[in-house]
Amino acid sequence: MDTLDPKAMVRDGYDRASHEYRGDDFDFARSGYEHWLRRLTTRLAPGARVLDLGCGNGIPVARELAGAFQVTGVDLSSVNIERARSLVPAATFVCADMTQVEFPQASFDAVAAFYSIINVPLDEQPALFARMHEWLVPGGWMLAVVGRDPWTGIEQDWRDVPGLGMYYSHADAATYKRWIAEAGFVLAESGIEPRQGNPGYAVLIAQRGN
Ligand SMILES: C[S@@+](CC[C@H](N)C(=O)[O-])C[C@H]1O[C@@H](n2cnc3c(N)ncnc32)[C@H](O)[C@@H]1O
């Protein structure tokens, strides 16, 4: 019997369906990304160093940030990283697992993780928040879009690609709030996404204490 390797499934899923997930362009202005990214960027000084964790093809988050900030994107999928390098040449991109990648302590002013921690196995997520905390300067900001209700499983025929699976792992919003507090963050703001309709995700904006 095959043993599930969640990271391999996520990497393969995005390598094979990168374009099905996200085109080279995106209507940012009318999206939830615009609302939440602005909630983060209004807290940052021009030129701030921002880490886009699970950056995908760089559209829309890295591209929007790169106009005013120094952006580093990390993603597991080499196809996404290749696309990001060409779509957002002003940013720096690293192909790596966010639970393993190394950055010096206090090397970023902000970390944004839009819909990417949702693919990381739950038992690795608390340590990931601790790493995000370490990478930030004191007073640095974190934004995470994470699951809202507990669920770990596989979506079959993901993005309508026959036979392709995508792995997800979500805790509930209260657990995320506890984990980020245990990592040393102070919650500044929380919300849901989509903000109308059927909210499937929790959004947390938190600050590293001193
Ligand atoms: C749903 S997409 C979101 C992409 C982008 N943040 C956005 O909102 O458009 C999830 C992304 O996270 C990446 N990802 C998932 N697990 C990862 C991990 N352990 N390390 C690095 N990237 C990961 C995937 O490759 C994928 O590009």
The ligand as an SDF file (V2000), in Angstrom:
LIG
                    3D

 27 29  0  0  0  0  0  0  0  0999 V2000
   -3.2340   27.7040   -2.4220 C   0  0  0  0  0  0  0  0  0  0  0  0
   -1.6480   28.1390   -3.0210 S   0  0  0  0  0  0  0  0  0  0  0  0
   -1.5190   29.8430   -2.5560 C   0  0  0  0  0  0  0  0  0  0  0  0
   -0.5050   30.5860   -3.3540 C   0  0  0  0  0  0  0  0  0  0  0  0
   -0.4430   32.0940   -3.0300 C   0  0  0  0  0  0  0  0  0  0  0  0
   -0.0450   32.3340   -1.6610 N   0  0  0  0  0  0  0  0  0  0  0  0
   -1.7740   32.7120   -3.3050 C   0  0  0  0  0  0  0  0  0  0  0  0
   -2.5110   33.0170   -2.3700 O   0  0  0  0  0  0  0  0  0  0  0  0
   -2.1200   32.8520   -4.4900 O   0  0  0  0  0  0  0  0  0  0  0  0
   -0.5680   27.3350   -1.8410 C   0  0  0  0  0  0  0  0  0  0  0  0
    0.9010   27.5040   -2.1760 C   0  0  0  0  0  0  0  0  0  0  0  0
    1.6660   27.1110   -1.0540 O   0  0  0  0  0  0  0  0  0  0  0  0
    2.7320   26.3190   -1.4950 C   0  0  0  0  0  0  0  0  0  0  0  0
    3.1250   25.4290   -0.3950 N   0  0  0  0  0  0  0  0  0  0  0  0
    2.3720   24.4880    0.2130 C   0  0  0  0  0  0  0  0  0  0  0  0
    3.0670   23.8460    1.1560 N   0  0  0  0  0  0  0  0  0  0  0  0
    4.3000   24.4130    1.1590 C   0  0  0  0  0  0  0  0  0  0  0  0
    5.4830   24.1950    1.9160 C   0  0  0  0  0  0  0  0  0  0  0  0
    5.5600   23.2320    2.8490 N   0  0  0  0  0  0  0  0  0  0  0  0
    6.5570   24.9770    1.6660 N   0  0  0  0  0  0  0  0  0  0  0  0
    6.5210   25.9380    0.7010 C   0  0  0  0  0  0  0  0  0  0  0  0
    5.4190   26.1780   -0.0520 N   0  0  0  0  0  0  0  0  0  0  0  0
    4.3260   25.4330    0.1700 C   0  0  0  0  0  0  0  0  0  0  0  0
    2.1990   25.5810   -2.6900 C   0  0  0  0  0  0  0  0  0  0  0  0
    3.2200   25.0830   -3.5190 O   0  0  0  0  0  0  0  0  0  0  0  0
    1.3370   26.6450   -3.3350 C   0  0  0  0  0  0  0  0  0  0  0  0
    2.0510   27.4120   -4.2630 O   0  0  0  0  0  0  0  0  0  0  0  0
  1  2  1  0
  2  3  1  0
  2 10  1  0
  3  4  1  0
  4  5  1  0
  5  6  1  0
  5  7  1  0
  7  8  2  0
  7  9  1  0
 10 11  1  0
 11 12  1  0
 11 26  1  0
 12 13  1  0
 13 14  1  0
 13 24  1  0
 14 15  1  0
 14 23  1  0
 15 16  2  0
 16 17  1  0
 17 18  1  0
 17 23  2  0
 18 19  1  0
 18 20  2  0
 20 21  1  0
 21 22  2  0
 22 23  1  0
 24 25  1  0
 24 26  1  0
 26 27  1  0
M  CHG  2   2   1   9  -1
M  END
$$$$
